Amino acid sequence: METSLPQILEALIFASPKPLSTAELVAALRGAGEFSETESAQAFAGASEPQVLEALAQLDTFLNEGGRAFRLLEQASGWGFVTRPEYAPWVRQLYPEAKPTRLSGPALETLAIIAYRQPVTRADIEAVRGVAVDGVMQVLLDRSLVRIAGRADQPGRPLLYSTTDYFLEHFGLKSTGELPNATELGRMPLPTAPPPEEKPGRRKDRKAAEAAPELPFAEAPVAVEAHVPSPESPSAETSGGPAPQEPASLEGAPEEEPPPAAQDPEFS
């Protein structure tokens, strides 16, 4: 039996536990040609991405014409096999614990705003819907349909929200460009939240800091320790020696007259 490229790709996608991208399929073909000595493996080692895409289209046509219960689907994370929707009642019996949950109307509206206008802040979402979306956002985050994509370059640095890869896989999309009327709805003007204002005190402090001139750096003056005679040291009047000299005063500072020494009645 002669091996064809669509059959090889079918085997790769079937054996993989996760979807495979086109680049991963090309790498698998190249690796088989390098590490295998069979002629068939070496024959497809040089397959390019256009050739792989053409072979995938042939495989999809073969599955559709053969009436198979599954089909080939390209998702955001790569190529994979999925069962057809008409067989869902029987396939669901294999997973009784996984009960399908439906999103509420407000959750779907919020998810649509994020999908078409991502990345978007919570304040902008509330400006479009006109109500608070705290509880709805938590539901979307818990179900991995929405993720935090960063912070906006605005006062307060609010969080930005965008959809996840699971959102694309759940709705069978390769990118958000496949959303219905994505171009028109993406350009439609929508209400936005006004930028948050800073507190008056903080704004005043910032303006004062910007208006204050930059003062040159000045060294702190060196302190000169003045000599104060201790009470135990003999004074000039008791010892009869010469009077102690006054310490040199700082330049520019007024000199103070020393207080008169107290007269001891025994020597007066």
Order of alpha helices (4+ residues) and beta strands (2+ residues): alpha-alpha-alpha-alpha-beta-beta-alpha-alpha-beta-alpha-alpha-beta-beta-alpha-alpha-alpha-alpha
